[in-house]
Amino acid sequence: MATQGSPRRRRDPQRRIEEIAAATEKVIAERGIEGLTHRAVAEEAGVPLGATTYHFATKDDLIAAALRRSVERYAAYLDDWVAQRPDLTPEQLTVLLTDVLMSCFGPQRDAQVVEFELYLAALRRPALRPIADQYIELSVTALLPYVDPLTARAAAVATNGLTLHGLAGSTPPSRAEVEAILRRVLAPNPDLPATASPAPAAPTASAHAAAAVGQDS
């Protein structure tokens, strides 16, 4: 009776793709975008070089895969963050967002550097821009339970800029500076006058003509 050999392991292409994308993030974390190569990713993932080039033909394809993973993590993080904080006043939101930003300059700095490096890769790679756009849109959506749409977008852009400034600058902003900027964006400024109602528009020449016709009829 012939002995039965061990069953051949079935290939899982999707799992292989995820392993390569995860390895891409690790390579970028260690070497930056400039140091990213298919060979480095293959070594990190423990797969043949041909596997990386089969699933991701170019370096830009690898970057896009890593960027998508970053966006997906960010979306999950925001969903959880909002779910745990269903009701916040502008002041509470200001303090909590400041906590988040300050952590980006501290224990979360390395992870944030990788995310921003992937985000900024879209500067010279137009194909990445629709993926990079999701960062701001996800931030806006997360803020909408607390503020109006325009304030949400202003705060999303402000937090994005503050984080980049803190990571790329020689000295990150202080907590007091971050909190003051976010408070200005999120809360009404008592030092500014209330917005006046717009004055009625002056009648145009055609309006005067129409009025004259009405009077003559």
RORO-223612 format. One record per residue (C-alpha): y negated, z negated, x; residue in one letter; residue number from 1. Coordinates in nm, 4 decimals. Layout:
% residues N
<domar v="Y" w="Z" u="X" residuo="A" num="NUM"/>
...
***
This chain:
% residues 217
<domar v="0.0000" w="0.0000" u="0.0000" residuo="M" num="1"/>
<domar v="-0.3301" w="0.1102" u="0.1477" residuo="A" num="2"/>
<domar v="-0.5878" w="-0.1608" u="0.2040" residuo="T" num="3"/>
<domar v="-0.9134" w="-0.1225" u="0.0240" residuo="Q" num="4"/>
<domar v="-1.2179" w="-0.1157" u="0.2465" residuo="G" num="5"/>
<domar v="-1.5315" w="-0.3193" u="0.1750" residuo="S" num="6"/>
<domar v="-1.7524" w="-0.1593" u="-0.0895" residuo="P" num="7"/>
<domar v="-2.0378" w="0.0482" u="0.0479" residuo="R" num="8"/>
<domar v="-2.3753" w="-0.1068" u="-0.0106" residuo="R" num="9"/>
<domar v="-2.5693" w="0.0913" u="-0.2670" residuo="R" num="10"/>
<domar v="-2.9063" w="0.2134" u="-0.1567" residuo="R" num="11"/>
<domar v="-3.2072" w="0.0853" u="-0.3459" residuo="D" num="12"/>
<domar v="-3.4995" w="0.3221" u="-0.2765" residuo="P" num="13"/>
<domar v="-3.7539" w="0.1074" u="-0.4587" residuo="Q" num="14"/>
<domar v="-3.6556" w="-0.1985" u="-0.2594" residuo="R" num="15"/>
<domar v="-3.6846" w="0.0005" u="0.0622" residuo="R" num="16"/>
<domar v="-4.0326" w="0.1179" u="-0.0399" residuo="I" num="17"/>
<domar v="-4.1413" w="-0.2424" u="-0.1080" residuo="E" num="18"/>
<domar v="-4.0028" w="-0.3574" u="0.2270" residuo="E" num="19"/>
<domar v="-4.1952" w="-0.0878" u="0.4096" residuo="I" num="20"/>
<domar v="-4.5170" w="-0.1634" u="0.2198" residuo="A" num="21"/>
<domar v="-4.4819" w="-0.5346" u="0.2985" residuo="A" num="22"/>
<domar v="-4.4204" w="-0.4539" u="0.6642" residuo="A" num="23"/>
<domar v="-4.7325" w="-0.2364" u="0.6638" residuo="T" num="24"/>
<domar v="-4.9407" w="-0.5378" u="0.5583" residuo="E" num="25"/>
<domar v="-4.7911" w="-0.7465" u="0.8388" residuo="K" num="26"/>
<domar v="-4.8671" w="-0.4804" u="1.0980" residuo="V" num="27"/>
<domar v="-5.2269" w="-0.4518" u="0.9751" residuo="I" num="28"/>
<domar v="-5.2603" w="-0.8307" u="0.9874" residuo="A" num="29"/>
<domar v="-5.1485" w="-0.8305" u="1.3512" residuo="E" num="30"/>
<domar v="-5.3026" w="-0.5075" u="1.4824" residuo="R" num="31"/>
<domar v="-5.5592" w="-0.3899" u="1.2288" residuo="G" num="32"/>
<domar v="-5.5775" w="-0.0465" u="1.0681" residuo="I" num="33"/>
<domar v="-5.6229" w="0.1097" u="1.4130" residuo="E" num="34"/>
<domar v="-5.2896" w="-0.0278" u="1.5299" residuo="G" num="35"/>
<domar v="-5.0941" w="0.0901" u="1.2260" residuo="L" num="36"/>
<domar v="-4.8188" w="0.3424" u="1.3056" residuo="T" num="37"/>
<domar v="-4.4973" w="0.4466" u="1.1376" residuo="H" num="38"/>
<domar v="-4.3021" w="0.3211" u="1.4375" residuo="R" num="39"/>
<domar v="-4.4633" w="-0.0228" u="1.4230" residuo="A" num="40"/>
<domar v="-4.3916" w="-0.0475" u="1.0504" residuo="V" num="41"/>
<domar v="-4.0301" w="0.0609" u="1.0982" residuo="A" num="42"/>
<domar v="-3.9799" w="-0.2055" u="1.3640" residuo="E" num="43"/>
<domar v="-4.1390" w="-0.4726" u="1.1435" residuo="E" num="44"/>
<domar v="-3.9323" w="-0.3720" u="0.8399" residuo="A" num="45"/>
<domar v="-3.6101" w="-0.3346" u="1.0416" residuo="G" num="46"/>
<domar v="-3.5503" w="0.0172" u="0.9145" residuo="V" num="47"/>
<domar v="-3.5061" w="0.3538" u="1.0873" residuo="P" num="48"/>
<domar v="-3.8261" w="0.5404" u="1.1698" residuo="L" num="49"/>
<domar v="-3.7123" w="0.8215" u="0.9431" residuo="G" num="50"/>
<domar v="-3.7110" w="0.5862" u="0.6452" residuo="A" num="51"/>
<domar v="-4.0823" w="0.5193" u="0.6791" residuo="T" num="52"/>
<domar v="-4.1771" w="0.8844" u="0.7175" residuo="T" num="53"/>
<domar v="-3.9461" w="0.9812" u="0.4302" residuo="Y" num="54"/>
<domar v="-4.1175" w="0.7507" u="0.1808" residuo="H" num="55"/>
<domar v="-4.4664" w="0.7583" u="0.3360" residuo="F" num="56"/>
<domar v="-4.5437" w="1.0893" u="0.5029" residuo="A" num="57"/>
<domar v="-4.8791" w="0.9879" u="0.6498" residuo="T" num="58"/>
<domar v="-5.0570" w="0.6809" u="0.7780" residuo="K" num="59"/>
<domar v="-5.2896" w="0.7037" u="0.4770" residuo="D" num="60"/>
<domar v="-4.9859" w="0.6796" u="0.2487" residuo="D" num="61"/>
<domar v="-4.8904" w="0.3531" u="0.4172" residuo="L" num="62"/>
<domar v="-5.2438" w="0.2194" u="0.3775" residuo="I" num="63"/>
<domar v="-5.2489" w="0.3162" u="0.0095" residuo="A" num="64"/>
<domar v="-4.9229" w="0.1307" u="-0.0525" residuo="A" num="65"/>
<domar v="-5.0553" w="-0.1822" u="0.1163" residuo="A" num="66"/>
<domar v="-5.3835" w="-0.1574" u="-0.0753" residuo="L" num="67"/>
<domar v="-5.1980" w="-0.1342" u="-0.4078" residuo="R" num="68"/>
<domar v="-5.0012" w="-0.4477" u="-0.3216" residuo="R" num="69"/>
<domar v="-5.3249" w="-0.6264" u="-0.2387" residuo="S" num="70"/>
<domar v="-5.4816" w="-0.5238" u="-0.5696" residuo="V" num="71"/>
<domar v="-5.1726" w="-0.6337" u="-0.7626" residuo="E" num="72"/>
<domar v="-5.1832" w="-0.9777" u="-0.5987" residuo="R" num="73"/>
<domar v="-5.5526" w="-1.0083" u="-0.6758" residuo="Y" num="74"/>
<domar v="-5.4946" w="-0.9194" u="-1.0415" residuo="A" num="75"/>
<domar v="-5.2189" w="-1.1806" u="-1.0722" residuo="A" num="76"/>
<domar v="-5.4374" w="-1.4418" u="-0.9024" residuo="Y" num="77"/>
<domar v="-5.7298" w="-1.3765" u="-1.1378" residuo="L" num="78"/>
<domar v="-5.5075" w="-1.3860" u="-1.4467" residuo="D" num="79"/>
<domar v="-5.3761" w="-1.7266" u="-1.3431" residuo="D" num="80"/>
<domar v="-5.7220" w="-1.8542" u="-1.2456" residuo="W" num="81"/>
<domar v="-5.8742" w="-1.7647" u="-1.5817" residuo="V" num="82"/>
<domar v="-5.5750" w="-1.8932" u="-1.7791" residuo="A" num="83"/>
<domar v="-5.6179" w="-2.2370" u="-1.6223" residuo="Q" num="84"/>
<domar v="-5.9926" w="-2.2421" u="-1.6956" residuo="R" num="85"/>
<domar v="-6.0450" w="-2.1137" u="-2.0506" residuo="P" num="86"/>
<domar v="-6.3900" w="-2.2694" u="-2.0982" residuo="D" num="87"/>
<domar v="-6.6543" w="-2.2985" u="-1.8278" residuo="L" num="88"/>
<domar v="-7.0290" w="-2.3465" u="-1.8397" residuo="T" num="89"/>
<domar v="-7.2404" w="-2.1349" u="-1.6004" residuo="P" num="90"/>
<domar v="-7.2837" w="-2.4404" u="-1.3784" residuo="E" num="91"/>
<domar v="-6.9109" w="-2.5125" u="-1.3682" residuo="Q" num="92"/>
<domar v="-6.8412" w="-2.1463" u="-1.2954" residuo="L" num="93"/>
<domar v="-7.0943" w="-2.1529" u="-1.0120" residuo="T" num="94"/>
<domar v="-6.9297" w="-2.4533" u="-0.8454" residuo="V" num="95"/>
<domar v="-6.5753" w="-2.3215" u="-0.8855" residuo="L" num="96"/>
<domar v="-6.6592" w="-1.9742" u="-0.7556" residuo="L" num="97"/>
<domar v="-6.8293" w="-2.1372" u="-0.4585" residuo="T" num="98"/>
<domar v="-6.5044" w="-2.3255" u="-0.3907" residuo="D" num="99"/>
<domar v="-6.3171" w="-1.9941" u="-0.3909" residuo="V" num="100"/>
<domar v="-6.5606" w="-1.8225" u="-0.1561" residuo="L" num="101"/>
<domar v="-6.5713" w="-2.1110" u="0.0895" residuo="M" num="102"/>
<domar v="-6.1914" w="-2.1042" u="0.1120" residuo="S" num="103"/>
<domar v="-6.2196" w="-1.7373" u="0.2132" residuo="C" num="104"/>
<domar v="-6.4073" w="-1.8493" u="0.5247" residuo="F" num="105"/>
<domar v="-6.1591" w="-2.1278" u="0.5976" residuo="G" num="106"/>
<domar v="-5.7845" w="-2.1484" u="0.5324" residuo="P" num="107"/>
<domar v="-5.7674" w="-1.8113" u="0.3566" residuo="Q" num="108"/>
<domar v="-5.9666" w="-1.6207" u="0.6181" residuo="R" num="109"/>
<domar v="-5.6783" w="-1.4268" u="0.7760" residuo="D" num="110"/>
<domar v="-5.5500" w="-1.3057" u="0.4391" residuo="A" num="111"/>
<domar v="-5.9013" w="-1.2101" u="0.3322" residuo="Q" num="112"/>
<domar v="-5.9587" w="-1.0118" u="0.6521" residuo="V" num="113"/>
<domar v="-5.6514" w="-0.8003" u="0.5775" residuo="V" num="114"/>
<domar v="-5.7603" w="-0.7431" u="0.2183" residuo="E" num="115"/>
<domar v="-6.1092" w="-0.6379" u="0.3199" residuo="F" num="116"/>
<domar v="-5.9778" w="-0.4163" u="0.5974" residuo="E" num="117"/>
<domar v="-5.7670" w="-0.2363" u="0.3380" residuo="L" num="118"/>
<domar v="-6.0619" w="-0.2244" u="0.0973" residuo="Y" num="119"/>
<domar v="-6.2964" w="-0.0800" u="0.3597" residuo="L" num="120"/>
<domar v="-6.0414" w="0.1838" u="0.4568" residuo="A" num="121"/>
<domar v="-6.1664" w="0.3677" u="0.1480" residuo="A" num="122"/>
<domar v="-6.4973" w="0.4326" u="0.3269" residuo="L" num="123"/>
<domar v="-6.3454" w="0.7301" u="0.5074" residuo="R" num="124"/>
<domar v="-6.0510" w="0.7964" u="0.2782" residuo="R" num="125"/>
<domar v="-6.1683" w="0.9189" u="-0.0632" residuo="P" num="126"/>
<domar v="-5.8150" w="0.9129" u="-0.2019" residuo="A" num="127"/>
<domar v="-5.8153" w="0.5332" u="-0.1694" residuo="L" num="128"/>
<domar v="-6.1356" w="0.4801" u="-0.3645" residuo="R" num="129"/>
<domar v="-5.9815" w="0.4692" u="-0.7157" residuo="P" num="130"/>
<domar v="-5.7538" w="0.1895" u="-0.5911" residuo="I" num="131"/>
<domar v="-6.0390" w="0.0058" u="-0.4162" residuo="A" num="132"/>
<domar v="-6.2519" w="0.0336" u="-0.7329" residuo="D" num="133"/>
<domar v="-6.0097" w="-0.2003" u="-0.9070" residuo="Q" num="134"/>
<domar v="-6.1276" w="-0.5000" u="-0.7040" residuo="Y" num="135"/>
<domar v="-6.4695" w="-0.5051" u="-0.8711" residuo="I" num="136"/>
<domar v="-6.3347" w="-0.4095" u="-1.2127" residuo="E" num="137"/>
<domar v="-6.0771" w="-0.6891" u="-1.2013" residuo="L" num="138"/>
<domar v="-6.3479" w="-0.9365" u="-1.1001" residuo="S" num="139"/>
<domar v="-6.5722" w="-0.8239" u="-1.3856" residuo="V" num="140"/>
<domar v="-6.2902" w="-0.8599" u="-1.6384" residuo="T" num="141"/>
<domar v="-6.2114" w="-1.2096" u="-1.5101" residuo="A" num="142"/>
<domar v="-6.5733" w="-1.3190" u="-1.5536" residuo="L" num="143"/>
<domar v="-6.6203" w="-1.1796" u="-1.9050" residuo="L" num="144"/>
<domar v="-6.4814" w="-1.4909" u="-2.0804" residuo="P" num="145"/>
<domar v="-6.7733" w="-1.6873" u="-1.9341" residuo="Y" num="146"/>
<domar v="-7.0763" w="-1.4573" u="-1.9139" residuo="V" num="147"/>
<domar v="-7.2163" w="-1.1347" u="-2.0581" residuo="D" num="148"/>
<domar v="-7.1029" w="-0.7981" u="-1.9138" residuo="P" num="149"/>
<domar v="-7.4115" w="-0.7365" u="-1.6979" residuo="L" num="150"/>
<domar v="-7.4007" w="-1.0861" u="-1.5491" residuo="T" num="151"/>
<domar v="-7.0276" w="-1.0469" u="-1.4881" residuo="A" num="152"/>
<domar v="-7.0836" w="-0.7265" u="-1.2916" residuo="R" num="153"/>
<domar v="-7.3740" w="-0.8774" u="-1.0966" residuo="A" num="154"/>
<domar v="-7.1606" w="-1.1800" u="-1.0055" residuo="A" num="155"/>
<domar v="-6.8644" w="-0.9605" u="-0.9076" residuo="A" num="156"/>
<domar v="-7.0800" w="-0.7557" u="-0.6729" residuo="V" num="157"/>
<domar v="-7.2460" w="-1.0693" u="-0.5341" residuo="A" num="158"/>
<domar v="-6.9170" w="-1.2447" u="-0.4575" residuo="T" num="159"/>
<domar v="-6.7820" w="-0.9289" u="-0.2953" residuo="N" num="160"/>
<domar v="-7.0885" w="-0.9004" u="-0.0730" residuo="G" num="161"/>
<domar v="-7.0961" w="-1.2701" u="0.0132" residuo="L" num="162"/>
<domar v="-6.7315" w="-1.2637" u="0.1160" residuo="T" num="163"/>
<domar v="-6.7759" w="-0.9571" u="0.3357" residuo="L" num="164"/>
<domar v="-7.0886" w="-1.1103" u="0.4913" residuo="H" num="165"/>
<domar v="-6.9045" w="-1.4331" u="0.5631" residuo="G" num="166"/>
<domar v="-6.6045" w="-1.2590" u="0.7194" residuo="L" num="167"/>
<domar v="-6.7878" w="-0.9974" u="0.9267" residuo="A" num="168"/>
<domar v="-7.0957" w="-1.1981" u="1.0237" residuo="G" num="169"/>
<domar v="-7.1233" w="-1.4256" u="1.3240" residuo="S" num="170"/>
<domar v="-7.1694" w="-1.7293" u="1.1005" residuo="T" num="171"/>
<domar v="-7.0451" w="-1.7609" u="0.7416" residuo="P" num="172"/>
<domar v="-7.2950" w="-1.8754" u="0.4796" residuo="P" num="173"/>
<domar v="-7.3126" w="-2.2460" u="0.4048" residuo="S" num="174"/>
<domar v="-7.1845" w="-2.3891" u="0.0809" residuo="R" num="175"/>
<domar v="-7.5410" w="-2.4647" u="-0.0280" residuo="A" num="176"/>
<domar v="-7.6416" w="-2.1012" u="0.0316" residuo="E" num="177"/>
<domar v="-7.3451" w="-1.9580" u="-0.1570" residuo="V" num="178"/>
<domar v="-7.3939" w="-2.1966" u="-0.4479" residuo="E" num="179"/>
<domar v="-7.7664" w="-2.1204" u="-0.4695" residuo="A" num="180"/>
<domar v="-7.7068" w="-1.7448" u="-0.4762" residuo="I" num="181"/>
<domar v="-7.4338" w="-1.7669" u="-0.7396" residuo="L" num="182"/>
<domar v="-7.6416" w="-2.0038" u="-0.9519" residuo="R" num="183"/>
<domar v="-7.9274" w="-1.7545" u="-0.9468" residuo="R" num="184"/>
<domar v="-7.6904" w="-1.4833" u="-1.0696" residuo="V" num="185"/>
<domar v="-7.4934" w="-1.6851" u="-1.3253" residuo="L" num="186"/>
<domar v="-7.7518" w="-1.9200" u="-1.4737" residuo="A" num="187"/>
<domar v="-8.0956" w="-1.8496" u="-1.6263" residuo="P" num="188"/>
<domar v="-8.3774" w="-1.9040" u="-1.3792" residuo="N" num="189"/>
<domar v="-8.6272" w="-2.1525" u="-1.5299" residuo="P" num="190"/>
<domar v="-8.8977" w="-2.0391" u="-1.2853" residuo="D" num="191"/>
<domar v="-8.9102" w="-1.6889" u="-1.4319" residuo="L" num="192"/>
<domar v="-9.1102" w="-1.6180" u="-1.7487" residuo="P" num="193"/>
<domar v="-8.9195" w="-1.5298" u="-2.0602" residuo="A" num="194"/>
<domar v="-8.8726" w="-1.1582" u="-2.1077" residuo="T" num="195"/>
<domar v="-9.1465" w="-1.0277" u="-2.3340" residuo="A" num="196"/>
<domar v="-9.0720" w="-0.7864" u="-2.6143" residuo="S" num="197"/>
<domar v="-9.1615" w="-0.4309" u="-2.5156" residuo="P" num="198"/>
<domar v="-9.4952" w="-0.3063" u="-2.6487" residuo="A" num="199"/>
<domar v="-9.4741" w="-0.0340" u="-2.9109" residuo="P" num="200"/>
<domar v="-9.4955" w="0.3127" u="-2.7660" residuo="A" num="201"/>
<domar v="-9.8277" w="0.4928" u="-2.7969" residuo="A" num="202"/>
<domar v="-9.8212" w="0.7733" u="-3.0547" residuo="P" num="203"/>
<domar v="-9.7780" w="1.1171" u="-2.9065" residuo="T" num="204"/>
<domar v="-9.9848" w="1.4242" u="-2.9813" residuo="A" num="205"/>
<domar v="-9.7095" w="1.5552" u="-3.2074" residuo="S" num="206"/>
<domar v="-9.7114" w="1.2259" u="-3.3970" residuo="A" num="207"/>
<domar v="-10.0873" w="1.2550" u="-3.4502" residuo="H" num="208"/>
<domar v="-10.0401" w="1.6107" u="-3.5745" residuo="A" num="209"/>
<domar v="-9.7667" w="1.5049" u="-3.8151" residuo="A" num="210"/>
<domar v="-9.9901" w="1.2293" u="-3.9506" residuo="A" num="211"/>
<domar v="-10.2747" w="1.4764" u="-4.0034" residuo="A" num="212"/>
<domar v="-10.0476" w="1.7116" u="-4.1912" residuo="V" num="213"/>
<domar v="-9.9338" w="1.4255" u="-4.4091" residuo="G" num="214"/>
<domar v="-10.2907" w="1.3354" u="-4.4909" residuo="Q" num="215"/>
<domar v="-10.3833" w="1.6946" u="-4.5790" residuo="D" num="216"/>
<domar v="-10.0877" w="1.7429" u="-4.8132" residuo="S" num="217"/>
***
